Amino acid sequence: MRDDNGYGTGSVFLSFLLGGIVGAGVALLLAPQSGRETREKIRDYTEDIKDRVNSTVASGKDLFEEKKSVIKTAVEAGKEAYEREKERLSKS
């Protein structure tokens, strides 16, 4: 779905998400704490993001495989129906 400016919902969401990540990173870097604490927070934060991304990718792969199977089944059913109809018409 596109709005009046030509930006899709996905690109707006991605921009919002990236802005949040950058903002969180800047907040961590500018927070009044020691360098060690900041590095640990950044490491923990990036590991959390990596885990979330991996989870999302895995879910996407599962969804893709599920939909691929459904489409394959539908295509096979269509081919079978076509062949049956072709046979029926050739006998007439």
Backbone as XML, in Angstrom:
<?xml version="1.0"?>
<chain id="A" units="angstrom">
  <residue number="1" name="MET">
    <atom name="N" x="0.842" y="-1.162" z="0.000"/>
    <atom name="CA" x="0.000" y="0.000" z="0.000"/>
    <atom name="C" x="0.895" y="1.236" z="0.000"/>
  </residue>
  <residue number="2" name="ARG">
    <atom name="N" x="0.600" y="2.194" z="-0.864"/>
    <atom name="CA" x="1.379" y="3.420" z="-0.961"/>
    <atom name="C" x="0.513" y="4.602" z="-0.537"/>
  </residue>
  <residue number="3" name="ASP">
    <atom name="N" x="1.144" y="5.552" z="0.135"/>
    <atom name="CA" x="0.399" y="6.759" z="0.492"/>
    <atom name="C" x="0.576" y="7.796" z="-0.611"/>
  </residue>
  <residue number="4" name="ASP">
    <atom name="N" x="0.123" y="9.022" z="-0.386"/>
    <atom name="CA" x="0.155" y="10.067" z="-1.406"/>
    <atom name="C" x="1.566" y="10.460" z="-1.829"/>
  </residue>
  <residue number="5" name="ASN">
    <atom name="N" x="2.549" y="10.248" z="-0.968"/>
    <atom name="CA" x="3.927" y="10.617" z="-1.291"/>
    <atom name="C" x="4.660" y="9.516" z="-2.056"/>
  </residue>
  <residue number="6" name="GLY">
    <atom name="N" x="4.053" y="8.368" z="-2.243"/>
    <atom name="CA" x="4.674" y="7.273" z="-2.966"/>
    <atom name="C" x="5.511" y="6.354" z="-2.103"/>
  </residue>
  <residue number="7" name="TYR">
    <atom name="N" x="5.455" y="6.510" z="-0.787"/>
    <atom name="CA" x="6.215" y="5.640" z="0.114"/>
    <atom name="C" x="5.320" y="4.506" z="0.579"/>
  </residue>
  <residue number="8" name="GLY">
    <atom name="N" x="5.829" y="3.290" z="0.483"/>
    <atom name="CA" x="5.066" y="2.124" z="0.914"/>
    <atom name="C" x="5.099" y="1.979" z="2.418"/>
  </residue>
  <residue number="9" name="THR">
    <atom name="N" x="4.173" y="1.218" z="2.937"/>
    <atom name="CA" x="4.094" y="0.975" z="4.375"/>
    <atom name="C" x="5.368" y="0.323" z="4.887"/>
  </residue>
  <residue number="10" name="GLY">
    <atom name="N" x="5.902" y="-0.600" z="4.114"/>
    <atom name="CA" x="7.125" y="-1.287" z="4.521"/>
    <atom name="C" x="8.306" y="-0.342" z="4.642"/>
  </residue>
  <residue number="11" name="SER">
    <atom name="N" x="8.442" y="0.589" z="3.669"/>
    <atom name="CA" x="9.579" y="1.503" z="3.727"/>
    <atom name="C" x="9.432" y="2.497" z="4.880"/>
  </residue>
  <residue number="12" name="VAL">
    <atom name="N" x="8.203" y="2.900" z="5.178"/>
    <atom name="CA" x="7.981" y="3.801" z="6.312"/>
    <atom name="C" x="8.316" y="3.072" z="7.615"/>
  </residue>
  <residue number="13" name="PHE">
    <atom name="N" x="7.877" y="1.824" z="7.744"/>
    <atom name="CA" x="8.170" y="1.042" z="8.944"/>
    <atom name="C" x="9.666" y="0.815" z="9.097"/>
  </residue>
  <residue number="14" name="LEU">
    <atom name="N" x="10.334" y="0.465" z="8.004"/>
    <atom name="CA" x="11.779" y="0.239" z="8.044"/>
    <atom name="C" x="12.514" y="1.521" z="8.444"/>
  </residue>
  <residue number="15" name="SER">
    <atom name="N" x="12.091" y="2.651" z="7.912"/>
    <atom name="CA" x="12.710" y="3.919" z="8.280"/>
    <atom name="C" x="12.529" y="4.209" z="9.768"/>
  </residue>
  <residue number="16" name="PHE">
    <atom name="N" x="11.337" y="3.961" z="10.262"/>
    <atom name="CA" x="11.055" y="4.169" z="11.681"/>
    <atom name="C" x="11.929" y="3.257" z="12.541"/>
  </residue>
  <residue number="17" name="LEU">
    <atom name="N" x="12.035" y="1.989" z="12.133"/>
    <atom name="CA" x="12.837" y="1.029" z="12.884"/>
    <atom name="C" x="14.313" y="1.420" z="12.877"/>
  </residue>
  <residue number="18" name="LEU">
    <atom name="N" x="14.844" y="1.769" z="11.726"/>
    <atom name="CA" x="16.252" y="2.176" z="11.647"/>
    <atom name="C" x="16.504" y="3.453" z="12.450"/>
  </residue>
  <residue number="19" name="GLY">
    <atom name="N" x="15.579" y="4.383" z="12.413"/>
    <atom name="CA" x="15.712" y="5.602" z="13.206"/>
    <atom name="C" x="15.751" y="5.303" z="14.696"/>
  </residue>
  <residue number="20" name="GLY">
    <atom name="N" x="14.925" y="4.355" z="15.114"/>
    <atom name="CA" x="14.925" y="3.957" z="16.522"/>
    <atom name="C" x="16.233" y="3.312" z="16.930"/>
  </residue>
  <residue number="21" name="ILE">
    <atom name="N" x="16.770" y="2.474" z="16.054"/>
    <atom name="CA" x="18.046" y="1.816" z="16.352"/>
    <atom name="C" x="19.169" y="2.836" z="16.444"/>
  </residue>
  <residue number="22" name="VAL">
    <atom name="N" x="19.213" y="3.755" z="15.493"/>
    <atom name="CA" x="20.256" y="4.794" z="15.517"/>
    <atom name="C" x="20.101" y="5.666" z="16.754"/>
  </residue>
  <residue number="23" name="GLY">
    <atom name="N" x="18.870" y="6.042" z="17.080"/>
    <atom name="CA" x="18.627" y="6.859" z="18.265"/>
    <atom name="C" x="19.045" y="6.163" z="19.541"/>
  </residue>
  <residue number="24" name="ALA">
    <atom name="N" x="18.757" y="4.869" z="19.630"/>
    <atom name="CA" x="19.158" y="4.108" z="20.819"/>
    <atom name="C" x="20.673" y="4.025" z="20.918"/>
  </residue>
  <residue number="25" name="GLY">
    <atom name="N" x="21.337" y="3.841" z="19.788"/>
    <atom name="CA" x="22.801" y="3.790" z="19.778"/>
    <atom name="C" x="23.414" y="5.098" z="20.222"/>
  </residue>
  <residue number="26" name="VAL">
    <atom name="N" x="22.874" y="6.208" z="19.721"/>
    <atom name="CA" x="23.382" y="7.527" z="20.116"/>
    <atom name="C" x="23.141" y="7.759" z="21.599"/>
  </residue>
  <residue number="27" name="ALA">
    <atom name="N" x="21.964" y="7.359" z="22.081"/>
    <atom name="CA" x="21.661" y="7.535" z="23.509"/>
    <atom name="C" x="22.640" y="6.739" z="24.369"/>
  </residue>
  <residue number="28" name="LEU">
    <atom name="N" x="22.976" y="5.535" z="23.928"/>
    <atom name="CA" x="23.945" y="4.733" z="24.688"/>
    <atom name="C" x="25.317" y="5.392" z="24.703"/>
  </residue>
  <residue number="29" name="LEU">
    <atom name="N" x="25.714" y="5.926" z="23.557"/>
    <atom name="CA" x="27.035" y="6.543" z="23.469"/>
    <atom name="C" x="27.143" y="7.842" z="24.265"/>
  </residue>
  <residue number="30" name="LEU">
    <atom name="N" x="26.052" y="8.563" z="24.385"/>
    <atom name="CA" x="26.085" y="9.850" z="25.068"/>
    <atom name="C" x="25.669" y="9.771" z="26.538"/>
  </residue>
  <residue number="31" name="ALA">
    <atom name="N" x="25.298" y="8.596" z="26.992"/>
    <atom name="CA" x="24.867" y="8.440" z="28.377"/>
    <atom name="C" x="26.059" y="8.627" z="29.324"/>
  </residue>
  <residue number="32" name="PRO">
    <atom name="N" x="25.818" y="9.223" z="30.496"/>
    <atom name="CA" x="26.912" y="9.462" z="31.444"/>
    <atom name="C" x="27.293" y="8.188" z="32.210"/>
  </residue>
  <residue number="33" name="GLN">
    <atom name="N" x="28.155" y="7.399" z="31.609"/>
    <atom name="CA" x="28.631" y="6.184" z="32.245"/>
    <atom name="C" x="30.027" y="5.878" z="31.714"/>
  </residue>
  <residue number="34" name="SER">
    <atom name="N" x="30.665" y="4.909" z="32.297"/>
    <atom name="CA" x="32.029" y="4.591" z="31.880"/>
    <atom name="C" x="32.038" y="3.932" z="30.493"/>
  </residue>
  <residue number="35" name="GLY">
    <atom name="N" x="33.186" y="3.951" z="29.864"/>
    <atom name="CA" x="33.326" y="3.340" z="28.545"/>
    <atom name="C" x="33.055" y="1.856" z="28.569"/>
  </residue>
  <residue number="36" name="ARG">
    <atom name="N" x="33.515" y="1.195" z="29.620"/>
    <atom name="CA" x="33.297" y="-0.247" z="29.746"/>
    <atom name="C" x="31.806" y="-0.556" z="29.817"/>
  </residue>
  <residue number="37" name="GLU">
    <atom name="N" x="31.075" y="0.189" z="30.647"/>
    <atom name="CA" x="29.629" y="-0.031" z="30.761"/>
    <atom name="C" x="28.943" y="0.232" z="29.437"/>
  </residue>
  <residue number="38" name="THR">
    <atom name="N" x="29.363" y="1.280" z="28.741"/>
    <atom name="CA" x="28.771" y="1.604" z="27.448"/>
    <atom name="C" x="29.029" y="0.490" z="26.442"/>
  </residue>
  <residue number="39" name="ARG">
    <atom name="N" x="30.271" y="0.000" z="26.392"/>
    <atom name="CA" x="30.593" y="-1.086" z="25.463"/>
    <atom name="C" x="29.790" y="-2.343" z="25.775"/>
  </residue>
  <residue number="40" name="GLU">
    <atom name="N" x="29.615" y="-2.647" z="27.053"/>
    <atom name="CA" x="28.821" y="-3.815" z="27.442"/>
    <atom name="C" x="27.367" y="-3.651" z="27.021"/>
  </residue>
  <residue number="41" name="LYS">
    <atom name="N" x="26.829" y="-2.452" z="27.222"/>
    <atom name="CA" x="25.443" y="-2.198" z="26.813"/>
    <atom name="C" x="25.292" y="-2.325" z="25.305"/>
  </residue>
  <residue number="42" name="ILE">
    <atom name="N" x="26.248" y="-1.776" z="24.567"/>
    <atom name="CA" x="26.191" y="-1.860" z="23.107"/>
    <atom name="C" x="26.283" y="-3.326" z="22.672"/>
  </residue>
  <residue number="43" name="ARG">
    <atom name="N" x="27.188" y="-4.082" z="23.286"/>
    <atom name="CA" x="27.336" y="-5.502" z="22.951"/>
    <atom name="C" x="26.031" y="-6.249" z="23.237"/>
  </residue>
  <residue number="44" name="ASP">
    <atom name="N" x="25.455" y="-6.018" z="24.412"/>
    <atom name="CA" x="24.191" y="-6.678" z="24.762"/>
    <atom name="C" x="23.080" y="-6.280" z="23.795"/>
  </residue>
  <residue number="45" name="TYR">
    <atom name="N" x="23.051" y="-4.997" z="23.467"/>
    <atom name="CA" x="22.016" y="-4.492" z="22.566"/>
    <atom name="C" x="22.158" y="-5.117" z="21.178"/>
  </residue>
  <residue number="46" name="THR">
    <atom name="N" x="23.383" y="-5.187" z="20.658"/>
    <atom name="CA" x="23.574" y="-5.758" z="19.323"/>
    <atom name="C" x="23.281" y="-7.260" z="19.320"/>
  </residue>
  <residue number="47" name="GLU">
    <atom name="N" x="23.603" y="-7.960" z="20.389"/>
    <atom name="CA" x="23.267" y="-9.386" z="20.467"/>
    <atom name="C" x="21.754" y="-9.583" z="20.483"/>
  </residue>
  <residue number="48" name="ASP">
    <atom name="N" x="21.053" y="-8.708" z="21.204"/>
    <atom name="CA" x="19.598" y="-8.782" z="21.249"/>
    <atom name="C" x="19.012" y="-8.531" z="19.862"/>
  </residue>
  <residue number="49" name="ILE">
    <atom name="N" x="19.503" y="-7.518" z="19.181"/>
    <atom name="CA" x="19.020" y="-7.205" z="17.832"/>
    <atom name="C" x="19.321" y="-8.373" z="16.893"/>
  </residue>
  <residue number="50" name="LYS">
    <atom name="N" x="20.521" y="-8.940" z="16.987"/>
    <atom name="CA" x="20.896" y="-10.073" z="16.135"/>
    <atom name="C" x="19.957" y="-11.253" z="16.367"/>
  </residue>
  <residue number="51" name="ASP">
    <atom name="N" x="19.639" y="-11.535" z="17.631"/>
    <atom name="CA" x="18.711" y="-12.625" z="17.943"/>
    <atom name="C" x="17.327" y="-12.358" z="17.362"/>
  </residue>
  <residue number="52" name="ARG">
    <atom name="N" x="16.868" y="-11.117" z="17.477"/>
    <atom name="CA" x="15.551" y="-10.758" z="16.927"/>
    <atom name="C" x="15.533" y="-10.894" z="15.406"/>
  </residue>
  <residue number="53" name="VAL">
    <atom name="N" x="16.591" y="-10.432" z="14.765"/>
    <atom name="CA" x="16.656" y="-10.530" z="13.303"/>
    <atom name="C" x="16.686" y="-11.990" z="12.874"/>
  </residue>
  <residue number="54" name="ASN">
    <atom name="N" x="17.498" y="-12.803" z="13.552"/>
    <atom name="CA" x="17.557" y="-14.233" z="13.218"/>
    <atom name="C" x="16.201" y="-14.903" z="13.402"/>
  </residue>
  <residue number="55" name="SER">
    <atom name="N" x="15.495" y="-14.532" z="14.452"/>
    <atom name="CA" x="14.166" y="-15.080" z="14.702"/>
    <atom name="C" x="13.193" y="-14.665" z="13.599"/>
  </residue>
  <residue number="56" name="THR">
    <atom name="N" x="13.269" y="-13.399" z="13.212"/>
    <atom name="CA" x="12.391" y="-12.901" z="12.158"/>
    <atom name="C" x="12.691" y="-13.585" z="10.828"/>
  </residue>
  <residue number="57" name="VAL">
    <atom name="N" x="13.963" y="-13.752" z="10.515"/>
    <atom name="CA" x="14.353" y="-14.423" z="9.270"/>
    <atom name="C" x="13.864" y="-15.870" z="9.285"/>
  </residue>
  <residue number="58" name="ALA">
    <atom name="N" x="14.024" y="-16.557" z="10.402"/>
    <atom name="CA" x="13.555" y="-17.941" z="10.506"/>
    <atom name="C" x="12.046" y="-18.016" z="10.311"/>
  </residue>
  <residue number="59" name="SER">
    <atom name="N" x="11.319" y="-17.082" z="10.907"/>
    <atom name="CA" x="9.863" y="-17.060" z="10.734"/>
    <atom name="C" x="9.499" y="-16.806" z="9.276"/>
  </residue>
  <residue number="60" name="GLY">
    <atom name="N" x="10.240" y="-15.906" z="8.643"/>
    <atom name="CA" x="10.001" y="-15.609" z="7.228"/>
    <atom name="C" x="10.268" y="-16.813" z="6.348"/>
  </residue>
  <residue number="61" name="LYS">
    <atom name="N" x="11.335" y="-17.544" z="6.646"/>
    <atom name="CA" x="11.639" y="-18.753" z="5.871"/>
    <atom name="C" x="10.543" y="-19.796" z="6.042"/>
  </residue>
  <residue number="62" name="ASP">
    <atom name="N" x="10.069" y="-19.962" z="7.273"/>
    <atom name="CA" x="8.991" y="-20.920" z="7.520"/>
    <atom name="C" x="7.737" y="-20.536" z="6.749"/>
  </residue>
  <residue number="63" name="LEU">
    <atom name="N" x="7.391" y="-19.259" z="6.782"/>
    <atom name="CA" x="6.214" y="-18.776" z="6.065"/>
    <atom name="C" x="6.381" y="-18.984" z="4.563"/>
  </residue>
  <residue number="64" name="PHE">
    <atom name="N" x="7.577" y="-18.690" z="4.050"/>
    <atom name="CA" x="7.851" y="-18.871" z="2.628"/>
    <atom name="C" x="7.672" y="-20.328" z="2.225"/>
  </residue>
  <residue number="65" name="GLU">
    <atom name="N" x="8.238" y="-21.237" z="3.008"/>
    <atom name="CA" x="8.128" y="-22.663" z="2.688"/>
    <atom name="C" x="6.675" y="-23.124" z="2.732"/>
  </residue>
  <residue number="66" name="GLU">
    <atom name="N" x="5.921" y="-22.626" z="3.708"/>
    <atom name="CA" x="4.510" y="-22.990" z="3.823"/>
    <atom name="C" x="3.735" y="-22.521" z="2.590"/>
  </residue>
  <residue number="67" name="LYS">
    <atom name="N" x="3.929" y="-21.269" z="2.207"/>
    <atom name="CA" x="3.213" y="-20.716" z="1.053"/>
    <atom name="C" x="3.670" y="-21.380" z="-0.240"/>
  </residue>
  <residue number="68" name="LYS">
    <atom name="N" x="4.956" y="-21.697" z="-0.319"/>
    <atom name="CA" x="5.491" y="-22.371" z="-1.501"/>
    <atom name="C" x="4.812" y="-23.728" z="-1.673"/>
  </residue>
  <residue number="69" name="SER">
    <atom name="N" x="4.630" y="-24.448" z="-0.569"/>
    <atom name="CA" x="3.976" y="-25.751" z="-0.606"/>
    <atom name="C" x="2.526" y="-25.617" z="-1.061"/>
  </residue>
  <residue number="70" name="VAL">
    <atom name="N" x="1.834" y="-24.616" z="-0.556"/>
    <atom name="CA" x="0.432" y="-24.404" z="-0.932"/>
    <atom name="C" x="0.334" y="-24.084" z="-2.422"/>
  </residue>
  <residue number="71" name="ILE">
    <atom name="N" x="1.213" y="-23.225" z="-2.909"/>
    <atom name="CA" x="1.188" y="-22.853" z="-4.325"/>
    <atom name="C" x="1.532" y="-24.052" z="-5.198"/>
  </residue>
  <residue number="72" name="LYS">
    <atom name="N" x="2.514" y="-24.831" z="-4.788"/>
    <atom name="CA" x="2.894" y="-26.020" z="-5.554"/>
    <atom name="C" x="1.717" y="-26.988" z="-5.657"/>
  </residue>
  <residue number="73" name="THR">
    <atom name="N" x="1.011" y="-27.192" z="-4.559"/>
    <atom name="CA" x="-0.148" y="-28.075" z="-4.552"/>
    <atom name="C" x="-1.232" y="-27.545" z="-5.487"/>
  </residue>
  <residue number="74" name="ALA">
    <atom name="N" x="-1.462" y="-26.233" z="-5.457"/>
    <atom name="CA" x="-2.476" y="-25.635" z="-6.319"/>
    <atom name="C" x="-2.099" y="-25.762" z="-7.792"/>
  </residue>
  <residue number="75" name="VAL">
    <atom name="N" x="-0.823" y="-25.565" z="-8.111"/>
    <atom name="CA" x="-0.376" y="-25.691" z="-9.495"/>
    <atom name="C" x="-0.547" y="-27.126" z="-9.974"/>
  </residue>
  <residue number="76" name="GLU">
    <atom name="N" x="-0.177" y="-28.085" z="-9.152"/>
    <atom name="CA" x="-0.342" y="-29.489" z="-9.522"/>
    <atom name="C" x="-1.816" y="-29.829" z="-9.741"/>
  </residue>
  <residue number="77" name="ALA">
    <atom name="N" x="-2.687" y="-29.336" z="-8.869"/>
    <atom name="CA" x="-4.123" y="-29.578" z="-9.018"/>
    <atom name="C" x="-4.629" y="-28.954" z="-10.321"/>
  </residue>
  <residue number="78" name="GLY">
    <atom name="N" x="-4.124" y="-27.764" z="-10.649"/>
    <atom name="CA" x="-4.511" y="-27.116" z="-11.898"/>
    <atom name="C" x="-4.055" y="-27.901" z="-13.113"/>
  </residue>
  <residue number="79" name="LYS">
    <atom name="N" x="-2.845" y="-28.434" z="-13.066"/>
    <atom name="CA" x="-2.335" y="-29.248" z="-14.176"/>
    <atom name="C" x="-3.184" y="-30.502" z="-14.360"/>
  </residue>
  <residue number="80" name="GLU">
    <atom name="N" x="-3.515" y="-31.155" z="-13.251"/>
    <atom name="CA" x="-4.338" y="-32.361" z="-13.321"/>
    <atom name="C" x="-5.717" y="-32.056" z="-13.894"/>
  </residue>
  <residue number="81" name="ALA">
    <atom name="N" x="-6.309" y="-30.951" z="-13.449"/>
    <atom name="CA" x="-7.623" y="-30.563" z="-13.962"/>
    <atom name="C" x="-7.541" y="-30.247" z="-15.448"/>
  </residue>
  <residue number="82" name="TYR">
    <atom name="N" x="-6.480" y="-29.605" z="-15.870"/>
    <atom name="CA" x="-6.282" y="-29.285" z="-17.289"/>
    <atom name="C" x="-6.187" y="-30.566" z="-18.114"/>
  </residue>
  <residue number="83" name="GLU">
    <atom name="N" x="-5.393" y="-31.518" z="-17.637"/>
    <atom name="CA" x="-5.225" y="-32.773" z="-18.365"/>
    <atom name="C" x="-6.547" y="-33.539" z="-18.448"/>
  </residue>
  <residue number="84" name="ARG">
    <atom name="N" x="-7.315" y="-33.583" z="-17.354"/>
    <atom name="CA" x="-8.610" y="-34.266" z="-17.371"/>
    <atom name="C" x="-9.561" y="-33.606" z="-18.372"/>
  </residue>
  <residue number="85" name="GLU">
    <atom name="N" x="-9.579" y="-32.285" z="-18.359"/>
    <atom name="CA" x="-10.476" y="-31.553" z="-19.280"/>
    <atom name="C" x="-10.013" y="-31.738" z="-20.719"/>
  </residue>
  <residue number="86" name="LYS">
    <atom name="N" x="-8.734" y="-31.769" z="-20.946"/>
    <atom name="CA" x="-8.188" y="-31.979" z="-22.286"/>
    <atom name="C" x="-8.587" y="-33.371" z="-22.798"/>
  </residue>
  <residue number="87" name="GLU">
    <atom name="N" x="-8.488" y="-34.381" z="-21.929"/>
    <atom name="CA" x="-8.890" y="-35.737" z="-22.299"/>
    <atom name="C" x="-10.385" y="-35.791" z="-22.595"/>
  </residue>
  <residue number="88" name="ARG">
    <atom name="N" x="-11.153" y="-35.155" z="-21.746"/>
    <atom name="CA" x="-12.614" y="-35.173" z="-21.912"/>
    <atom name="C" x="-13.004" y="-34.530" z="-23.237"/>
  </residue>
  <residue number="89" name="LEU">
    <atom name="N" x="-12.363" y="-33.418" z="-23.593"/>
    <atom name="CA" x="-12.693" y="-32.733" z="-24.835"/>
    <atom name="C" x="-12.206" y="-33.499" z="-26.063"/>
  </residue>
  <residue number="90" name="SER">
    <atom name="N" x="-11.107" y="-34.206" z="-25.940"/>
    <atom name="CA" x="-10.597" y="-34.956" z="-27.083"/>
    <atom name="C" x="-11.473" y="-36.174" z="-27.386"/>
  </residue>
  <residue number="91" name="LYS">
    <atom name="N" x="-12.186" y="-36.697" z="-26.373"/>
    <atom name="CA" x="-13.084" y="-37.835" z="-26.568"/>
    <atom name="C" x="-14.408" y="-37.410" z="-27.182"/>
  </residue>
  <residue number="92" name="SER">
    <atom name="N" x="-14.750" y="-36.147" z="-27.055"/>
    <atom name="CA" x="-16.054" y="-35.674" z="-27.544"/>
    <atom name="C" x="-16.097" y="-35.533" z="-29.037"/>
  </residue>
</chain>
